[in-house]
Amino acid sequence: MTGCSSSKPASSGSSSAASSRSTTAATSSTTTASSDTSAANAPAAATLDSSQCVDVTGANVDLLAASDKDAARKAADTLERYNPPASVKDAIEHFVTTGGAHFDDPDYTKNNKTVDGWVKQVCPS
């Protein structure tokens, strides 16, 4: 196995190339993760403060747990005060029209991931 082991230090050129590949890989995985939440086309949302995050996360739970359209609408109004991107608004409206989350809803997973991804973006911790 010629060339597999060497006592020579790696050249700085290969180190920067490896660093460049790492950065590219990290960027690619970030892009992939973002596109899974359907908010990839939206500009990065500003992070909310802790009080606002309590409001948003509570409204998200209320939206999903709503037993009727009125309860879902109230939760949706709270979420929409924080100006979510269009894809998130569409997902929120889906849950309003269905009166909350229904696990037999074929669009549940897609819409839940969209809203949840936005909530995690604006309230990362």
MOPECOR-V125004 format. One record per residue. RES is the residue in one small letter. PSI is psi in degrees with one decimal (* if undefined). Layout:
BEGIN
res->(RES/RES)
psi->(PSI/PSI)
END
This chain:
BEGIN
res->(m/t/g/c/s/s/s/k/p/a/s/s/g/s/s/s/a/a/s/s/r/s/t/t/a/a/t/s/s/t/t/t/a/s/s/d/t/s/a/a/n/a/p/a/a/a/t/l/d/s/s/q/c/v/d/v/t/g/a/n/v/d/l/l/a/a/s/d/k/d/a/a/r/k/a/a/d/t/l/e/r/y/n/p/p/a/s/v/k/d/a/i/e/h/f/v/t/t/g/g/a/h/f/d/d/p/d/y/t/k/n/n/k/t/v/d/g/w/v/k/q/v/c/p/s)
psi->(80.7/134.5/1.7/-33.1/144.8/146.3/0.5/139.5/151.7/142.0/154.6/-26.0/-44.4/-29.8/-44.0/-32.0/-41.8/-41.0/-41.5/-41.9/-39.2/-44.9/-43.6/-42.8/-42.3/-41.7/-42.4/-43.6/-34.0/-43.8/-42.8/-44.8/-40.8/-40.3/-25.2/-24.6/0.7/12.0/14.9/-32.6/-13.0/147.2/156.4/129.0/148.4/142.6/135.5/160.0/173.2/-38.3/-42.9/-37.3/-37.1/-42.5/-48.4/-46.7/-36.8/-42.3/-35.5/-44.9/-45.1/-38.5/-46.7/-34.0/-4.5/140.1/-5.0/172.9/-32.8/-44.2/-39.5/-38.5/-41.0/-45.4/-40.6/-41.1/-39.8/-47.9/-41.1/-16.6/-20.4/16.7/59.5/157.2/165.5/-41.4/-35.2/-41.2/-41.9/-42.3/-41.2/-46.8/-32.1/-45.9/-27.7/-45.9/-27.8/-5.4/41.1/-172.4/135.7/117.9/-13.7/0.9/120.3/-20.0/4.2/-53.9/-48.0/-48.9/-37.9/-43.5/-37.1/-50.5/-46.1/-39.4/-40.8/-43.0/-44.5/-29.0/-43.7/-18.3/74.3/-18.3/*)
END
